[in-house]
Amino acid sequence: MGLTGKLVAAIEFKAGGDVFHELFRHKPHHVSTTSPGKVQGCDLHEGEFGHVGSIICWKYTHDGKEKIAKQLIQTIDEEKKLIEFKMLEGDLMEEYKTFLITLHIETKDGIDLVTWTLEYEMLSEDVDHPISLLSFFIDLTKDIETHHIGKPTDLEMGLTGKLVAAIEFKAGGDVFHELFRHKPHHVSTTSPGKIQGCDLHEGEFGHVGSIIFWNYTHDGKAKTAKQLIQKIDEEKKLIEFKMLEGDLMEEYKTFLITLHIETKNDIDLVTWTLEYEMLNDDVGHPISLLSFIIDLTKDIETHHIKKP
């Protein structure tokens, strides 16, 4: 199986992007004040806070366990409000050969977005993609937002978000694209525990404007999803599925799933992008759905690799 991967979470942040960038660039030792349940401290080991080449060590609680992370501040781009943290030592390095965390703040249409990017190489196939760590960063971002806003009622929390998973796929990118473009009704054969069927409601499989209906099992529950095939780019091997009806629409105002296949340095990457707007503050970011999609991708890879 592929051992490299990338996870991204872009989160609307209502307390000011400059505030977030300033905190992680110059005052990471203050993060524990904003989210004491998750971060207990950040100590400077070499250099100065906010300078490339400096080394810092985090104490944090993740998955109910106290952990540490020793990091090199590898890149700072003040104009882009971007910081790269290269993992040197700590709990993560017991499972990953390399691990890079990038924090990027940008403003689009007057909305500040905090984007966390995790790029990594696992030590073995027994190691999971770090979905729970991505969830940790999302919750940490929300804690920081709440801390700076004050009372949650003072300003409505951000409801839009984007999650991305880019996964190395060893069974051939063309195989994956062909499956979801022309034969989505065959996906259940490759992962019957997750997908029970895909029916055509309007149009033709593989054509823009067609409507398909999925039966799947997620978080132990049987669910449905009615989707419009909104866009197909054959050259880029890209397909957009717009959610119309189903269980997800009970919590989200809009939900768009994009599947993109690309080849870099002879490695095929399957990239899933989830873009959504939650109905209210009580709805969580769809981390468990991203995990479901990653596991589905692995099931499909296993199915095709094992075929003679």
N, C-alpha and C positions, 0 to 999 in steps of 0.2 A: 504494500500500500504506500501511497505518497506520504512523506513525513514532513513536508513543508506546508505552511498555510499562512493565511492572513485574515484577521477579523477586524472589522471597523464598526464603530458606533458614532453617529453624528447626532447630537442632542441639542435641541433648542434650549438656550440659556437666557433667562430673563433678568439676571442680575448684572449684566454687563460683561462682554467678552474681555475687555481690558482688565477687569478685576480678576478674572480667572487666570489670564496669562501672567499677570503680576504676581499672583499667589504662587504659582508653580515655578516661575523663573527666579524671583528674588526672595520669596518667603515660604518655601516648602515646609519649613519647620513650624509654620502656623496652620498647616492643613489639619493637624490633630485637633485644633480648637473648633474647626468647622464640622468635623465628623469624628468625634472621639471613639465611637464604637467600631470604626473601621481602621483608622490610622492613629497609632499611639505615639509616633514620634518620627522625626527625620533629622539625622545627625550629619554634620559635615565631617568627612574624613580627610579630604585633600582639597586645596584650592579655596575658592570662594563661591557662595551661593550665586547663581545667575551667570556663571562663567564656564565656557567650554573647557573641558579637561578636568573639571572638578569631579570629585567622587562623593556621593551621598549614600546613606544607609537608612532605609525605611524599616520601621516596626509597624506591622499591621495585622489585622485579624481577618482571615478569609476562610470560608467554609467551616467556621467554628474553631479554627486553630490559629494560634499565634505564630506569625511568620516574619521573616526578614528578607530584604532585597537590597543588595549592594549594587549601585548603578553608577555608570560613567555618563556625565552630561556630554553627549557626543556632538550635537549640533544645536545652535540657537539661531533662528532667523527672526530678528525683531520686526522686520517689515511684515512678514507673513504670520507673526505670532506663533511660531513653531518651535518646539523643543523635542529633541530626541534623547531618550534615556536607554543606554545599552546595558543590559543586565550582565553583571560580572560574577556575582556569587549570591547564594541564598536558596530558599526552598524551591523556586522555580527551576533552578539549574540542576536539580536532581532528576528532572524529567525532560528537559529541553537542552539541546546542544547549543542553540543560539536563541536569544529573545531580545527584540527591540520594541520599545514602546514610544510611539510618537504622539505628541499632543499638539493639536493645531486649532487655532481660533480664527474663524472667519465670519464675515457679515454678508448675508444675502437678503436683498429686498427688505432691509431694515431689521432682519432677525439675526441675532448672534448665535452661531453654532459652535459647540465644543465637539471636536472630533478626536476620538481615541483610536489609534491604529496599533494592532498587535501583530508583529511579524516574527515567525518562529520556525525552528526545525526541531521536531521531536526526536528523542533518543531511540525510540522503538515504536513498533505498531501498537504496543500495549498502552501507550500514552494517549490521552484524549486531547482533542482541540480545546483550548482554554476558554470555553464558553462561560464558565462560572466566573472567571476573572474579568471578562468583558462585562458581565452583569455587575460585578463589584465596582467597576469604574463608572458605570451608568448610575448606580445608587450613590456612589461618592459624589458625582457631579450634582445630583439632586440635593444631597445634603448641603453642599456648598452653596447652591442656589438658595435654599431655604434659609440658611444662616445669614446670607447677605440681604435677602429680601426682608427678613424679620418674620413676622407672622405670615403663614401661607395665604391668609385672606387679604393681605396687603396688595398682592399682585398674583394673578393667575399663573400657575406653572406652565412651562412650555409643553405643548401637546403634540408637536410634530417630531419625527425622528427618522433615522435611517440606519439600518444594520446591513453589513456586508460580510460575506464569507467567501474567500477565494481558496479553493482546495485543489491540491495536485491530484490529477486523475490519470491513472496508469492504463486504463482500458481503451483510450483513444477518444479525443475530444469530438471527432466527427460522429462517433457512435452515440455519445451523450446528446448532441444536438439533434441528430436524426430521431432519437427516441422521443424527445419532448416536442419536436416540431411535428413529425408525421405519425408517431405511434404512441402517444401518451396513454392509450388504452392498454399498452403492453407493460407499463410501469409496474402494475400490480404483480406481474410475473416475477419481476426482479426483486421486489420488496413486499411480499404479501402481508407481512405483519404491520406495515405502515399504510400501504395503499390497497384498497379493496376494489377500486374500479374508477374508470374515467369514461363518461358517456358524452356523446356529441349531441348537443341540443339544437344548434343552428349552424348552418354552413358546412364546411369541410375541415377535417383535421389538417393543420399546417397552413391555414389561410387566415389572413387578417379579417377581423369582423366576426369570426366564428365564436360560438359560445360552447364551453365545455363544463362538465359537472363532475367534481371529484367526490369520492367516498374514501375517507381516510380515518386512521386512528391516531390521536394525538393526546398526550397526557392521560392515557388510559381510557379515553372516551371516543366513541364513534362520532365523526363530524362530517360536514359537507362543505363544499366550496364551489360556487358558480362563478365562472370567470369568462371575461371577454379577452380574446387574443387581440390585443391592441396594436402590436407592432411586431414585425419580423424583419430582421436585417440579415439576409443570407450570407453576405460577405463577412460581416462581423460575427456571425453565428450568435445572434442576439434575439431573444423573444421577450415581449412584455405581456404579462397577464394582469389585467385589471379586475379586482374583486368586485363582483356585483351583489351576490347574496351568500348567505351561509353563516356559520358560527362566528367567524372573525368579525363580521359586520354588526354583531351585537355589542362590540367594544370599540370598534374603529369607524371613524367617519369615512375615511378613504384608506385603501390598501392596494399597493402596486408591487408586484413581484417581477423582477427582471432576471433572466438567465442569460449569461454571456460566457461563451467558450473562447479562449485564446491560447496561443502557444508562445511561450517565452523560453529561449535557450533550450529548445526541443522538449520542454515540459508543458504538457497540457494542463491548463487551469480552468476549473469550473467555478464561475463566480455567480453567487446568488445575492441579489440586492433587494431588501425589503424597505419600502418607503411608505409611511403611514401617518395618519393623524388620529390620535386617540379621542374618544368622545368626552372624556373627563379626566381629572387628576387621579382618580381611583384605578384607572386602567394602567397596567404595566407595559413596558416595552416588550415586544414579542421575542424575548431571548429563547424561550423554550421552543418556539417555532423555528428559529434559526438552527438550534441544536437538532431538531427533527429533520430539517433539510440537509444538514451535514451528514447525519446518519443515513438518510435516504441515498445520498450521493455515494457513500461508502458501500452500501448494499448493492447499488447498481454496478459499481466497480468490481466488487467481489463476484457478482453473478456473471459478468462478461469475461473476467479473467479465468474463471473456472471452466467456462465453456471450451470444448475442444476446438 
